[in-house]
Amino acid sequence: MKISLLAVFSFFFLCSFAQFKNIKLAEQTDDAYPPVEPSIAINKKNPKNIVVGMALNRVVTTTDGGETWNETKLTSPLGVYGDPAVIANYKGEVFYFHLADPSGKGRSDDAWLDRIVCQISINEGALWSEGASIGNNPPADQDKAWPAVHPKKNFICTTWTQFDKYGSDSPSCQSNIMFSKSGSGNRWSKPVQINQNPGDCIDDDNTAMGAVPAVSSEGKIFVAWANQGNIYFDRSYDEGTNWLASDLLIAKQEGGWSMSVPGLERCNGLPVLAVNNTFTRYRGLLYVVWADQRNGTDDTDIWLIRSSNRGDSWTKPVRVNKDEPGTHQFMPWIAIDETTGHVFIVYYDRRNYEDLQTDVYLAYSSDGGDSFTDAKISESPFIPDSKKFFGDYTNISAHGGIITPVWTRMDKGRTSVWTTVIKDVDLIKNDPIRDKALQKPK
């Protein structure tokens, strides 16, 4: 009888964290580039409108909260060559950043990666502008941009890596972190270099890479990136005109950002920065999340640090994943719901297996990141193939109590992109911390 009751209890406990409906947004076909590296944004003016970008040039949208989806292809005279980064502002505008390929010849032409491109949609992702040029500085190459928007003024900014020559192993070749901003997304300021410590151009651990900006409600801009086993931080208090005189080293990334994880052609643990702009007691907190292998090459983990004083000091790294040591968790991304202050981190996870089977997990916090609960959100595991490109990142968006993680999976060497639309009330129930968290700061 005790065994039966235990089984029943376990069943209902698992049902309380029942698998969320996984939605396939795209799958690989023989006539197109495999879908990888998805980026997602909830339209803050109309949260039922969700826009997803994925390499190389796909756009998938919904206007009914995820019940139905429509796919289109992004085009631009400047070329569309992957590394999508999608973000929305409070006016209902959606911005799609990507790499350039103006000749259409890809790596075989020197014009490849000659700039960053920003395309804008004012009609919920149905139509897009031709694209604005950012950072064109030949013969330098521009790579891996990420944007942020001002929560009030709606100005937009982006950071990225400029290579003297992408992939070069010359000791004199440098990679640096660049910044530009725009009032509308159509015209962009002259880029400025914000780092003092350059990296190499190999696109590996010693390359300055993965810059992600965040903008506070007061207009202060914060940026974090990785280089040479360190995570660096910079900030501007005048909307990007002036920056700190030297990079702030805020954490060690043991083993570097380019890691070896079985089954993946490559795997990065690049840092992601977020700021809490809510009217809660956690307003102003900065968060940086990343992955590294400080506990060994057979034990990749997700780490989080926080700052309550605009980056002057940071907490010690906290391990986000709650599994036993000895498994791999990798490619995290963080989002904060600016209506609740809840923090969400999505990542890949192998805690349940002894082989290459991989799940997707969501860690969430209703107390500003003091504690996290994690839950498996993928309906079934997948097994990646190291001979096939899997992409470099996941992504997640959260707004108005809705959370939309997005990820790539691989089955028999073929990729597909998936999401799930989650209500935070289904994650955070009967939580005594929740009401306390929603108190406005004194």
ZICOR-V748348 format. One record per residue. N is the residue number from 1. NEAR is the number of other C-alpha atoms within 12 Angstrom. Layout:
[[N:NEAR] [N:NEAR]]
This chain:
[[1:7] [2:8] [3:9] [4:10] [5:11] [6:12] [7:13] [8:14] [9:14] [10:15] [11:14] [12:13] [13:12] [14:15] [15:14] [16:17] [17:26] [18:20] [19:24] [20:30] [21:22] [22:28] [23:31] [24:29] [25:38] [26:37] [27:28] [28:29] [29:13] [30:10] [31:8] [32:17] [33:27] [34:30] [35:41] [36:39] [37:41] [38:47] [39:49] [40:48] [41:50] [42:46] [43:38] [44:31] [45:22] [46:27] [47:31] [48:29] [49:36] [50:49] [51:53] [52:55] [53:47] [54:49] [55:41] [56:33] [57:38] [58:40] [59:44] [60:41] [61:39] [62:32] [63:24] [64:19] [65:26] [66:30] [67:20] [68:18] [69:26] [70:25] [71:23] [72:23] [73:26] [74:37] [75:30] [76:30] [77:20] [78:33] [79:34] [80:42] [81:41] [82:40] [83:39] [84:44] [85:47] [86:48] [87:48] [88:44] [89:36] [90:26] [91:25] [92:26] [93:36] [94:45] [95:52] [96:54] [97:56] [98:49] [99:47] [100:44] [101:34] [102:28] [103:20] [104:21] [105:17] [106:21] [107:19] [108:12] [109:16] [110:22] [111:29] [112:31] [113:46] [114:37] [115:40] [116:49] [117:49] [118:47] [119:42] [120:36] [121:32] [122:26] [123:24] [124:36] [125:39] [126:26] [127:26] [128:26] [129:28] [130:23] [131:32] [132:33] [133:37] [134:41] [135:38] [136:31] [137:22] [138:18] [139:19] [140:28] [141:40] [142:44] [143:46] [144:41] [145:41] [146:45] [147:48] [148:46] [149:43] [150:34] [151:29] [152:17] [153:22] [154:29] [155:35] [156:43] [157:48] [158:51] [159:45] [160:47] [161:47] [162:47] [163:40] [164:33] [165:32] [166:35] [167:25] [168:21] [169:20] [170:16] [171:17] [172:15] [173:25] [174:32] [175:45] [176:41] [177:46] [178:47] [179:44] [180:38] [181:38] [182:29] [183:19] [184:27] [185:37] [186:26] [187:23] [188:27] [189:26] [190:20] [191:30] [192:27] [193:31] [194:40] [195:38] [196:24] [197:29] [198:31] [199:37] [200:31] [201:32] [202:26] [203:35] [204:31] [205:33] [206:31] [207:41] [208:50] [209:50] [210:48] [211:43] [212:45] [213:44] [214:46] [215:39] [216:35] [217:27] [218:25] [219:29] [220:34] [221:45] [222:51] [223:50] [224:45] [225:54] [226:53] [227:46] [228:30] [229:32] [230:34] [231:47] [232:40] [233:46] [234:40] [235:37] [236:27] [237:20] [238:17] [239:32] [240:35] [241:22] [242:20] [243:26] [244:24] [245:15] [246:17] [247:32] [248:30] [249:26] [250:35] [251:36] [252:30] [253:39] [254:30] [255:30] [256:35] [257:40] [258:39] [259:36] [260:28] [261:36] [262:27] [263:27] [264:30] [265:20] [266:27] [267:34] [268:41] [269:47] [270:47] [271:46] [272:48] [273:46] [274:48] [275:48] [276:40] [277:36] [278:31] [279:22] [280:27] [281:27] [282:37] [283:35] [284:33] [285:39] [286:45] [287:48] [288:50] [289:47] [290:50] [291:52] [292:44] [293:34] [294:27] [295:21] [296:18] [297:23] [298:23] [299:30] [300:44] [301:43] [302:46] [303:43] [304:42] [305:37] [306:33] [307:30] [308:21] [309:17] [310:31] [311:34] [312:20] [313:19] [314:25] [315:23] [316:17] [317:28] [318:24] [319:32] [320:41] [321:40] [322:28] [323:25] [324:19] [325:22] [326:23] [327:32] [328:46] [329:48] [330:46] [331:45] [332:44] [333:51] [334:47] [335:46] [336:46] [337:38] [338:34] [339:26] [340:37] [341:41] [342:50] [343:52] [344:48] [345:50] [346:48] [347:47] [348:50] [349:44] [350:38] [351:32] [352:24] [353:18] [354:15] [355:20] [356:26] [357:28] [358:37] [359:34] [360:44] [361:43] [362:46] [363:43] [364:40] [365:33] [366:35] [367:31] [368:40] [369:41] [370:24] [371:21] [372:29] [373:29] [374:29] [375:35] [376:36] [377:37] [378:36] [379:23] [380:23] [381:25] [382:29] [383:30] [384:33] [385:25] [386:22] [387:15] [388:24] [389:28] [390:38] [391:36] [392:36] [393:42] [394:45] [395:46] [396:47] [397:44] [398:41] [399:38] [400:26] [401:29] [402:38] [403:45] [404:48] [405:50] [406:52] [407:48] [408:47] [409:46] [410:35] [411:24] [412:16] [413:24] [414:28] [415:35] [416:34] [417:40] [418:41] [419:44] [420:36] [421:39] [422:34] [423:22] [424:33] [425:20] [426:21] [427:34] [428:30] [429:17] [430:12] [431:18] [432:12] [433:22] [434:24] [435:19] [436:18] [437:27] [438:24] [439:18] [440:16] [441:14] [442:8]]
